[in-house]
Amino acid sequence: MSDLLAIAGARIFDGWDWHDNAALLVEMGHVAAIVAMDAVPTGAKIVMLDGGMVVPGFIDLQVNGGGGVLFNNAPTLESIRTICAAHAQFGTTALLPTLITDTPAINDAAIAAGIAAAEAQVPGFIGLHLEGPHLSLARKGTHDPALIRPMDETDLQRLQAAASALPNLLCTIAAETVGPDQIRALVAAGAVVSIGHSDADFRTANLAFDAGASIATHLFNAMSQLGNREPGIVGAVLGRETVSAGLIADGIHVHAATIAAALRAKQGKAKIFLVTDAMSQTGTDLTSFELNGRTITRAHGALRLADGTLAGADLDMIDAVNFMIDVVGLAPDEAFRMASLYPAEALGIDSTYGHLRSSALASFVHLDESCSVKETWIAGEKVWR
């Protein structure tokens, strides 16, 4: 019996173009082709959808938690399973569980959990994001200042080993505390380096990008801003053709008009992409939770410490996509790319992720006409309805 599936009954967006009256052919978990309905091979099992859209699965490179689990509080294989499953209901088919600044022991446990998740082939898991602890105290945000520290040789070796053992490793560091030689060593080991929680000036930021850093973590938040005489990290990112940037599109972290201006200003092939920066509340009715002994409260669409500091985001990926469409005014196909193709390109996995052209992993989302998630598929398997 053939395992060829033909997903039909909805408009299909392959990451670049729309296809009407067509079927998405899926074989062995990958996209075989998109063909006209009258060209579906005999023997294929037809899965008929009830209208709406099929779009590439969303990719989230910054996910601190979900399903009631915060990765820092429980850096285990089971936590990764829970986080991935929680985000699937919102269209996310690939993500990086994210560990924010913590102790070396917690970092080691997170890396071990990531290696175990890769071996177990947890659906949706594609690697880890280690956000800190080598950050700037001046731009610490919710990161515990007592745990922020410079990168020493042991730290560097830990990250180099993790980069070789994990499918993907994204490291957020501050450009003024981690030097160009350390960045080059991380990149040479296979890590993707992002500048974030950094107060570096324009020159220092560009030295980091020259050394191989290729992403900025949550653009505009926890970084030096664009000024009239000092462009800061924001100015460096917008002007660099090879630097991508994550963006928290909730209308709280960054104003919609600022987002629109940044999209117009961003130069080159590297793009701005969407991240949720979600915490443990995603997929639950939690109103508060703990991080490093501090209480984070969920209210009015935001997560905050007692002093009002934003602590991650009360955001899921489909809401971020809809914010870009409904509030920022972006065309739907570009909003979908910001949630799928562009993060895949930023992480360097776009040969098989972020689109639905031949040989790509068959991870996709079925949306209704109002852009709500109806089904989520990962590698040709339905994981949520």
BADO-761315 format. One record per residue (C-alpha): y negated, z, x negated. Coordinates in Angstrom, 1 decimal. Each point is the difference from the previous one (the first is absolute). Example, Ala and Ser with C-alpha at 12.3 -4.5 7.8 and 13.67 -1.06 7.14 Angstrom:
<atoms>
v | w | u
4.5 | 7.8 | -12.3 $
-3.4 | -0.7 | -1.4 $
</atoms>
This chain:
<atoms>
v | w | u
0.0 | 0.0 | 0.0 $
-3.4 | -1.0 | -1.3 $
-2.5 | 2.8 | -0.7 $
-2.9 | -2.4 | 0.5 $
-2.6 | 1.4 | 2.5 $
-2.7 | -2.0 | 1.7 $
-2.9 | 2.2 | 1.0 $
-1.8 | -1.9 | 2.8 $
-2.2 | 0.5 | 3.1 $
-3.2 | 1.0 | -1.9 $
-2.7 | -1.7 | -2.1 $
0.9 | 0.4 | -3.6 $
-2.5 | 0.7 | -2.8 $
1.5 | -0.6 | -3.4 $
-2.8 | 1.5 | -2.0 $
-2.0 | -3.2 | -0.2 $
0.6 | -2.1 | 3.0 $
0.9 | 0.5 | 3.7 $
3.1 | -1.7 | 1.6 $
0.4 | -0.6 | 3.7 $
3.2 | -0.9 | 1.8 $
1.9 | 0.9 | -3.1 $
2.7 | 2.4 | -1.2 $
0.2 | 2.2 | -3.1 $
3.4 | -0.6 | -1.6 $
1.4 | 3.2 | -1.7 $
3.1 | 0.0 | -2.2 $
1.4 | 2.7 | -2.2 $
-3.2 | 2.0 | 0.6 $
-2.3 | -2.7 | -1.2 $
-2.1 | -2.7 | 1.6 $
1.9 | -3.3 | -0.1 $
-2.8 | -2.1 | 1.7 $
-2.3 | -0.3 | 2.9 $
1.1 | -3.0 | 2.2 $
-0.8 | -1.6 | 3.3 $
2.1 | 1.3 | 2.9 $
1.8 | -3.3 | 0.3 $
1.0 | 0.3 | -3.6 $
1.7 | 3.4 | 0.2 $
3.5 | -0.4 | -1.6 $
3.0 | 0.0 | 2.2 $
1.8 | 3.3 | -0.2 $
-3.1 | 2.1 | -0.8 $
-0.4 | 3.1 | 2.1 $
-3.2 | -0.3 | 1.9 $
-2.1 | 3.2 | 0.5 $
-2.5 | -0.9 | 2.7 $
-3.2 | 2.1 | 0.0 $
-2.2 | 0.4 | 3.0 $
-3.2 | -1.6 | -1.3 $
-2.6 | 1.4 | -2.3 $
0.0 | -0.5 | -3.8 $
2.3 | 0.4 | -3.0 $
-1.9 | 0.8 | -3.1 $
1.0 | 1.1 | -3.5 $
0.9 | 3.7 | -0.3 $
-2.7 | 2.2 | -1.1 $
0.0 | 1.4 | -3.5 $
-1.7 | 3.4 | -0.7 $
-0.6 | 1.0 | -3.6 $
-1.3 | 3.5 | 0.7 $
2.0 | 2.2 | 2.3 $
0.0 | 3.7 | -0.6 $
2.3 | 0.9 | 2.9 $
1.1 | -0.6 | 3.5 $
2.4 | 1.3 | 2.7 $
-1.1 | 3.5 | -0.7 $
0.8 | -0.2 | -3.7 $
-2.6 | 0.1 | -2.9 $
1.5 | -1.4 | -3.2 $
-1.7 | 2.6 | -2.2 $
1.6 | 2.8 | 2.1 $
3.5 | -1.5 | -0.1 $
0.5 | -2.7 | -2.7 $
3.6 | -0.9 | 1.0 $
2.0 | -3.0 | 1.0 $
0.2 | 1.2 | 3.6 $
-3.8 | 0.3 | 0.1 $
-0.3 | -3.6 | -1.1 $
2.4 | -1.0 | 2.8 $
-2.1 | 1.9 | 2.5 $
-3.3 | -1.4 | -1.2 $
1.3 | -3.6 | 0.0 $
1.4 | 0.3 | 3.5 $
-3.1 | 1.6 | 1.4 $
-2.2 | -2.9 | -1.2 $
2.4 | -2.7 | 1.2 $
-1.1 | 0.6 | 3.6 $
-3.5 | -1.1 | -1.0 $
1.1 | -3.2 | -1.6 $
0.4 | 1.2 | -3.6 $
3.1 | -1.6 | -1.5 $
-0.7 | 0.9 | -3.7 $
-1.8 | 3.0 | -1.5 $
-0.6 | 2.1 | -3.0 $
0.4 | 3.7 | 0.6 $
-3.0 | 1.6 | -1.7 $
-0.1 | 3.2 | -1.9 $
-3.5 | 1.4 | -0.5 $
-0.9 | 2.3 | -2.9 $
2.6 | 2.7 | -0.6 $
2.0 | 1.8 | -2.7 $
2.2 | -1.8 | -2.5 $
3.1 | 1.4 | 1.7 $
-1.1 | -1.5 | 3.4 $
-0.7 | -3.3 | -1.8 $
3.5 | 0.0 | -1.5 $
1.6 | 0.8 | 3.4 $
-2.0 | -2.8 | 1.6 $
1.1 | -2.5 | -2.6 $
3.7 | 1.1 | 0.4 $
-0.3 | -0.4 | 3.7 $
-1.4 | -3.5 | -0.4 $
2.8 | -1.0 | -2.3 $
2.5 | 1.4 | 2.6 $
-1.7 | -1.9 | 2.8 $
0.2 | -3.2 | -1.9 $
3.7 | 0.5 | -0.7 $
0.6 | 0.9 | 3.7 $
-2.0 | -3.1 | 1.1 $
-2.1 | 1.9 | 2.5 $
-1.5 | -2.5 | 2.4 $
-3.6 | -0.5 | -0.7 $
-0.1 | 1.8 | -3.4 $
-1.4 | -2.2 | -2.8 $
-1.0 | 2.6 | -2.6 $
-2.4 | 2.9 | -0.6 $
-3.8 | 0.5 | -0.3 $
-0.9 | 2.9 | -2.3 $
-3.7 | 0.8 | 0.9 $
-1.0 | 2.4 | -2.8 $
0.0 | 2.5 | -1.6 $
-2.1 | -1.9 | -2.6 $
-3.1 | -0.2 | 2.0 $
-3.7 | 0.9 | -0.1 $
-1.1 | 3.5 | 1.2 $
-3.2 | -1.5 | 1.1 $
1.8 | -2.3 | 2.5 $
3.0 | 2.2 | 0.8 $
-0.2 | -0.3 | 3.8 $
2.9 | 2.0 | 1.4 $
1.8 | 0.2 | -3.3 $
0.4 | 3.6 | -1.2 $
-2.4 | 0.4 | -3.0 $
2.3 | 2.6 | -1.6 $
2.7 | -2.7 | -0.4 $
-2.1 | -2.9 | -1.3 $
0.4 | -0.5 | -3.7 $
-0.2 | -2.5 | -2.8 $
3.0 | -2.3 | -0.8 $
1.9 | 1.2 | -3.0 $
2.9 | -1.8 | -1.8 $
2.6 | 1.7 | 2.1 $
-1.7 | -1.2 | 3.2 $
-0.2 | -3.5 | -1.4 $
3.6 | 0.0 | -0.9 $
1.0 | 1.3 | 3.5 $
-1.9 | -2.8 | 1.6 $
1.4 | -2.7 | -2.3 $
3.5 | 1.2 | 0.7 $
-0.7 | 0.0 | 3.8 $
-1.4 | -3.5 | -0.1 $
3.3 | -1.3 | -1.5 $
2.2 | 2.0 | 2.4 $
-1.8 | -0.8 | 3.3 $
-0.4 | -3.3 | 1.9 $
-3.7 | 0.4 | -0.2 $
-2.4 | 2.7 | -1.3 $
-3.7 | 0.2 | 0.8 $
-2.0 | 2.5 | -1.9 $
-3.5 | 1.1 | 1.0 $
-2.0 | 1.3 | -2.9 $
-3.7 | 0.6 | -0.8 $
-1.5 | -2.5 | -2.5 $
-1.9 | 2.7 | -1.8 $
3.0 | 2.3 | -0.6 $
2.7 | -2.5 | -0.8 $
-0.9 | -2.3 | -2.8 $
0.5 | -3.8 | -0.4 $
2.9 | 0.5 | -2.5 $
1.9 | 2.2 | 2.5 $
-0.7 | -2.5 | 2.8 $
1.4 | -2.8 | -2.2 $
3.1 | 2.1 | -0.7 $
0.6 | 0.6 | 3.7 $
-0.4 | -3.7 | 0.9 $
2.3 | -1.0 | -2.9 $
2.6 | 2.4 | 1.5 $
-0.2 | -1.8 | 3.3 $
-2.3 | 2.3 | 2.0 $
-2.9 | -1.3 | 2.1 $
-3.1 | 2.0 | -0.8 $
-2.7 | 0.8 | 2.5 $
-3.4 | 1.6 | -0.6 $
-0.8 | 2.7 | 2.5 $
-1.5 | 3.5 | 0.3 $
-2.2 | -1.1 | -2.8 $
-3.7 | 0.4 | -0.8 $
0.0 | -2.6 | -2.8 $
-3.0 | -2.2 | -0.5 $
0.1 | -3.8 | 0.2 $
0.8 | -0.5 | -3.7 $
2.8 | 2.6 | -0.1 $
1.6 | -1.5 | 3.2 $
-0.1 | -3.5 | -1.5 $
1.6 | 1.3 | -3.2 $
2.9 | 1.4 | 2.1 $
0.3 | -3.3 | 1.8 $
-0.1 | -1.9 | -3.3 $
2.9 | 2.3 | -1.1 $
2.1 | -1.1 | 3.0 $
-0.9 | 2.2 | 2.9 $
0.1 | -2.4 | 3.0 $
-0.7 | 2.1 | 3.2 $
-2.5 | 2.4 | 1.3 $
1.2 | 2.9 | 2.2 $
-1.7 | 0.3 | 3.4 $
-3.1 | -2.0 | -0.7 $
-3.3 | 1.9 | 0.4 $
1.8 | 3.4 | 0.4 $
0.2 | 2.4 | -3.0 $
-1.7 | -2.4 | -2.4 $
-3.4 | -0.8 | -1.6 $
-2.0 | -2.1 | 2.5 $
-1.9 | -3.3 | -0.3 $
-3.6 | 0.8 | -1.1 $
-3.0 | -2.0 | -0.8 $
0.1 | 0.6 | -3.7 $
3.6 | 1.3 | -0.4 $
2.6 | -2.1 | 1.8 $
2.7 | 2.7 | -0.4 $
3.7 | -0.6 | 0.8 $
-0.8 | -1.6 | 3.4 $
-2.2 | -2.6 | -1.8 $
2.7 | -0.6 | -2.6 $
2.7 | -0.5 | 2.6 $
-2.0 | -2.4 | 2.2 $
-0.8 | -2.2 | -3.0 $
3.4 | -0.2 | -1.7 $
2.1 | -2.9 | 1.1 $
3.3 | 1.6 | -1.1 $
-0.6 | 3.5 | 1.6 $
1.3 | 0.8 | 3.5 $
-1.1 | 3.1 | 2.0 $
1.6 | 2.1 | 2.7 $
-2.2 | 0.8 | 3.0 $
0.3 | 2.7 | 2.7 $
-1.1 | -1.8 | 3.1 $
-0.5 | 2.8 | 2.5 $
-3.8 | -0.1 | 0.4 $
-0.2 | 3.5 | -1.5 $
0.7 | -0.5 | -3.6 $
-2.1 | -3.2 | -0.2 $
-2.5 | -1.4 | 2.5 $
0.9 | -3.3 | 1.6 $
-3.2 | -1.6 | -1.2 $
0.8 | 1.1 | -3.6 $
3.5 | -1.4 | 0.4 $
-1.4 | -3.4 | 1.2 $
-2.4 | -0.1 | -2.9 $
2.7 | 0.7 | -2.5 $
2.2 | -2.7 | 1.4 $
-2.8 | -2.5 | -0.4 $
-0.8 | 1.2 | -3.5 $
3.6 | 0.1 | -1.4 $
0.6 | -2.7 | -2.6 $
3.1 | -1.7 | -1.1 $
3.7 | -0.2 | 0.9 $
0.5 | 3.8 | 0.0 $
-0.8 | 1.3 | 3.5 $
-0.9 | 3.2 | 1.9 $
3.1 | 1.2 | 1.8 $
0.7 | 2.7 | 2.6 $
1.5 | 3.4 | -0.7 $
0.5 | 2.9 | 2.4 $
-0.2 | 3.0 | -2.4 $
2.0 | 1.6 | 2.8 $
1.2 | 3.6 | -0.2 $
2.9 | 1.8 | 1.7 $
-1.5 | -0.4 | 3.5 $
0.8 | -3.6 | 0.5 $
2.5 | -0.5 | 2.9 $
-0.4 | 3.7 | 1.1 $
-2.3 | 2.2 | 2.0 $
-0.7 | 2.3 | -2.9 $
-3.6 | 1.5 | 0.0 $
0.2 | 1.6 | -3.5 $
2.1 | 0.3 | -3.1 $
0.0 | 1.4 | -3.5 $
-0.7 | -1.6 | -3.4 $
-0.1 | 2.0 | -3.2 $
-0.5 | 3.2 | 2.0 $
-2.9 | -1.4 | 1.9 $
-0.1 | -0.8 | 3.7 $
-0.9 | -3.6 | 1.2 $
-1.1 | -0.3 | 3.6 $
0.3 | -3.1 | 2.1 $
-2.9 | -0.5 | 2.5 $
-2.2 | -2.9 | 1.3 $
2.0 | -2.7 | -1.9 $
-0.3 | 1.7 | -3.4 $
1.9 | 2.4 | -2.3 $
-2.2 | 2.5 | -1.7 $
0.1 | 3.1 | -2.2 $
-1.8 | 3.1 | 1.2 $
-3.2 | -1.0 | -1.8 $
0.0 | -3.4 | 1.7 $
1.4 | -2.1 | -2.9 $
2.0 | -2.9 | 1.3 $
3.7 | 0.5 | -0.9 $
1.8 | -3.3 | 0.4 $
-0.3 | -1.9 | 3.3 $
1.2 | 0.4 | 3.6 $
0.8 | -3.7 | 0.0 $
3.0 | -2.4 | 0.3 $
0.1 | -3.6 | -1.0 $
-0.2 | -1.7 | 3.4 $
-3.1 | 2.1 | 0.8 $
-1.5 | -1.1 | -3.3 $
0.7 | -3.7 | 0.8 $
-1.5 | 0.4 | 3.5 $
-3.1 | 1.7 | -1.5 $
-0.5 | -3.0 | -2.3 $
0.3 | -2.4 | 3.0 $
-1.8 | 1.9 | 2.7 $
-2.7 | 1.9 | -1.9 $
-0.6 | -1.9 | -3.3 $
0.5 | -3.3 | 1.8 $
2.6 | -1.5 | -2.4 $
2.2 | -2.9 | 1.2 $
3.5 | 1.3 | 0.9 $
1.7 | -2.1 | -2.7 $
-2.2 | 1.4 | -2.7 $
0.6 | 3.5 | 1.3 $
3.7 | -0.6 | -0.1 $
-0.3 | -1.2 | -3.6 $
-1.9 | 3.2 | -0.9 $
3.0 | 2.0 | 1.2 $
2.8 | -2.2 | -1.5 $
-0.7 | -2.8 | -2.4 $
-2.9 | 1.6 | -1.9 $
1.7 | 3.3 | -0.8 $
3.1 | -2.0 | -1.1 $
-2.1 | -2.0 | -2.4 $
-1.7 | 3.1 | -1.3 $
3.4 | 1.6 | -0.8 $
1.4 | -3.3 | -1.3 $
2.8 | -0.3 | 2.5 $
-1.3 | -2.9 | 2.0 $
2.9 | -2.3 | -0.9 $
2.1 | 1.8 | 2.6 $
-2.4 | 2.3 | 1.9 $
-3.1 | -0.5 | 2.1 $
0.8 | -3.3 | 1.7 $
2.7 | -1.8 | 2.0 $
0.6 | -3.2 | -2.0 $
3.3 | -1.1 | -1.4 $
1.8 | 2.6 | -2.2 $
-2.3 | 2.9 | 1.0 $
1.6 | 3.2 | 1.3 $
0.3 | -0.3 | 3.8 $
-2.2 | 3.0 | 0.7 $
-2.3 | -0.6 | 2.9 $
-1.7 | 1.6 | 3.0 $
0.1 | -1.2 | 3.6 $
-3.5 | 0.6 | 1.6 $
-1.0 | -0.4 | 3.6 $
-3.2 | -1.9 | 0.9 $
-2.1 | 3.1 | -0.3 $
1.3 | 0.5 | -3.6 $
2.2 | 3.0 | 0.8 $
3.4 | 0.4 | -1.8 $
3.0 | -0.9 | 2.1 $
2.7 | -0.3 | -2.7 $
0.3 | 0.5 | -3.8 $
2.6 | -1.8 | -2.1 $
0.8 | 0.7 | -3.7 $
2.1 | -2.5 | -1.9 $
1.3 | -1.7 | 3.1 $
0.9 | 3.3 | 1.8 $
-1.8 | 1.5 | 2.9 $
-1.1 | 3.5 | -0.9 $
-2.3 | 0.9 | 2.8 $
-0.6 | -1.1 | 3.6 $
</atoms>
